[in-house]
Amino acid sequence: LKKYLENKQALDEAVKSWQFQEIAYAKSQLVWFRKAIRLSKGKWFDVSEREYQDKVEETVAKWYTRS
């Protein structure tokens, strides 16, 4: 909305641009998550479990100490 506030763009154009950018950002997040899943081989943690932090630490330690 910066261009609108600077009187460089009409409000409807600014809103359309904002919506387009929001959709593009959401798509990039989806791509990031898909890549993260692929790279982590599907390793996700249930944060509602009491011991999830221990599982995360154990997984990271195993990954970090691999040669």
N, C-alpha and C positions, 0 to 999 in steps of 0.2 A: 504493500500500500504506500510505500515511500514515494513512488512516482505520482500517485494521486495527491498525496499531501503536499508535494512540491508543484502541483498544478501542471504536471507534465503528461498526465494520462487521465482519461475519463474514469469515473468510478466503476462503471460496468466492465470496462477493460481491465482495470486493476483487480477487480474481484475474479474475473475469468483467469487472469494470469496467476493469481494467488491459488485458485483451485487447481489449475494445471500443475503448479509447482508442488502443491500438497500431494497430488496423485503421484507425481514423479518421485517424490521423497518416499512415499509409502511403498512404491514398487522397488526402489533401491533397498529399502529395509527388507523386503521379502527376498530379494536376491541375496542379501547378506546372510539372512537366516538360513536359506537353502544351502549356501556355501558352508556355513558354520556346521550345519547338520552333517553334510557330506564329509567335511574335514574331521569332525569329531566322531565319525562313524556312528552317529545317532546317540551319543552319550549325553543325556539330559538328567537333571536332578530335580526331584520333587521337593520343593522348598517347604512343603507342609509337613514333611517328615522331621522328627526330632533330631536325628543324627545326620541330616543332609550335609552339614558343614564338614563333618568328619569324612564323608564320602568324597566331597569335592577335594579336600586336602589330600586324601589318599590317591585319588586319580591324578591330580597335578603332580604329586611327588613321583608317582610311577612314570608319568610322561617326562618330567624334568630330569630324572636320573637315567633315562635310557641313553645309550651311547649310539 
